[in-house]
């Protein structure tokens, strides 16, 4: 039994960076959302790096800032609003 593909996948052979670049150029709304999400992830990573550089646990940082450990975990994951 053989399967035949009737539709080519346009993304095969294209790197993720190329896809994102092409998609951002074609869709300004996607570009804005992508950049916003990327900025959030960069901020999240920076917070974690700085916290770890100070040898603080998430709980230590939470207590120092008057929040909860789970809020710090959400922040560091990039899942904040």
Buried (B, 14 or more C-beta within 10 A) or exposed (E): EEEEEEEEEEEEEEEEEEEBEEEBEEEEEEBEEBEEEEEBEEBBEEBBEEBEEEEBEBEBBBBEEEEEBEBBBBBBEBEEE
